[in-house]
């Protein structure tokens, strides 16, 4: 009988053993995760711990256990944990460098979405970005708002009459004065003298 089982399962013995080991690893990880979650729930009911603390701890422990189980399964399938860790850490490092490299672009994109949805100013308005109350940086009529820049047309009386592209993020970093387009003639009026 034993010889018959060996000849029947002979070529399938290795894959079946590997499959059983993988299932055992996943089952142990699942049970361990459930036990830890139950223990944290009991800990939260016994001591006055806020749910805002327990929820991320429970999620972090779950990811840690399942990640460890995944590494053990991949180890059983022949993937080296060192190679896997090197690949993951290399990917994270490249992603972090890329994120910091395009941070200013992402900041301007987010600020453009906020400008278009919240509407602190609109086309035709006159805006002035000021460093402090008495230090203006730039003033002009808004002629275009795109995803990176807001284009301002300076008045001809200011001497230049130039078109200035202001990064959208600058509108959220500095103080902004605004005059609605229909409320104001763009040419500055001298103060009334009495």
C-alpha positions, 0 to 999 in steps of 0.5 A: 500500500505504501509503495503504491502511494509513493508511485502514485504521488511520486512526481507530485510529491514535491509540488504538493509538499510545497503547496501544503507549506504555503497554505500552512504559512498563510493559515498561521499568519491569518490566525496570528493576525486574528489573535492580535486583532482580538487582543487589541480589541480586548485591550481597548475595552479594558483600558480607555484607549481611543479608537483613533489609536487602535485602528492604525495600530491594528492595521499596521500589525496586520500589514506586518504579519501579512508582509512577513507571511508573503516573504516566507511564501516567496522564500519557499518558492525560491525567491531570496528575501535579500533580493526582494528587499533590495528591489523594494528598497531601490524602488522606494528610493527612486520613488522618493527622489522622483517625488521630491524632484517634481514637488514644485510641479505637484504643488502648482497643480494642486494650487491650480485646482484650488484656484479653479474650484474655490475661486479666490480670483477669476479672469479679469480681476486685478490681483496684487501679491504682497510680501507685507502690507507695504511691499508689493511683489507684483500687481496685474490683471488676470488674463489666464489661469492654467495648471502651473501658472497664473498669467498677469498683465501689468498696467502700462502706467507701471512702466513695463506693461509686461506679462508676468507668469506667477506660479500658482503656489505663490498665491497660497504662500503670500498675501493677495489683494484682489479687485473684481474686474468690473469694480475697478479700472486697472489704471491706478488713480492718484489719491484725491487731494483736498 
